[in-house]
Amino acid sequence: MTVAWSAWAQALTTRPMKGMLTGPVTVQKWSFVRDDQPLAETTLQLAPALRDEVRDLEAAACIPVGRLWVNPDCGSKTRDWPETRAALAKMVQAARAARARLG
C-alpha cells in the first residue's frame, strides 16, 4: 500500500519526497499479538516486513532511500524511564546493526 500511495503522491509534484514508515514497536502495539512468545521476539519478526517495504519503495524509485526513515516509538511519553531507556538501547543497537550491514 505504501508504494502505490507514494508513487501517486510523487506523480503530483516534481519535488523530491520524504517518507516515513511506522516502526516495529508501534505496529506491534497496534496489533493483536501472539501471547505464546515474548513481545520482543514478535517485534523482531516485523523487521523483515519493514525491510521489504523499504526495498519495494527503492525499486519503485518513488522515494529515495536516503529520504526515508522509520519512525521509532521508544514510549517516552507513556512509559517509565527504565522501560524507555531499554527501548532506546534496542533502537541504537538495531541502527548500528543496519548500518554495519549496509556499509
N, C-alpha and C positions, 0 to 999 in steps of 0.2 A: 504494500500500500504506500509506503514512503516513497518508493521510486516513482510511481505513477503521479503522485501529487507533486513531487519535487520537479519532475520533468514538465508538468503542466505549468507550475509557477515560473520555472526558468524560461518557458516559452513566452511569458508575458513581459519579460524585461531583457535588456542587453547587459545589464549589470551582473557581476558575479554574485551568486547567492551564498549564504551561510546556512548550515544545517545543524540541528540538534537532535540527538536520539535520547530517548528515556533510558536511564541506566538500569542495570540488572536488579539493584535493590528495590527501586521504585516499581519495576514490573512485578517483582516477587510480592511486594506489599499490596499491589492492586489485584493479585490473583488468588485463586483458591489453591493453596499449595499442598503438597503431599505432607502427611504427618508421620511417615514411616522412615524419615531420614532427617538429619539436621538441616535447618534453613540455609546455612552457609553452602551446603552441597547443592541444594536446589538452586540457589542464586548463581553458583558457578556453572550450572547446567544451562543457564540463559546466555552465557558468554558466546557460544558458537552461533546462536541466532543473531546476536548483535554483530558479530564478525561478518556473517553472511550478508546482513543488511548493508554494512559499510562496503563490502565488495560489490554488491549489486549497484549501490549508488555510484561507486567509482566506475564500474563498467558502463553504466548509462551516461556517464560524463555530465550529469546534471548538477552535481555539487562536487567541487574539487575536494579531495580528502583532506587537504590542508585547511579547509574552511569548515570542516565537520567536527563536532565534538559530542561526547557522551555526557549528558547532564548527571553529575553524581548526586546521590542522596545519602549524606552521612548522618542524617537525623538530628542535626544540631539544634533544630527548633523544637523537637518533640521528645528527645531522649536525654538522659542524664549524661554527664561528662565521660565517665568510663566507657559507656557504650558508644558514644560519638567518637572518642579517641580510637577505639578499636576499629570502627568503620573507616576512619580516616587512614589509619595504618594499613588496612587492607587495600584501600584505593591507591595509596602510594606504591605498595608492593605490586599491584596489578599494572600500574602505569610503567613502573620500571621494567617489569617483565615484557610488556608490549613493546617498549622502546628497544629493549635488547633484541627482540625477535625481528623488529623492523629495520634495525641497523641504525 
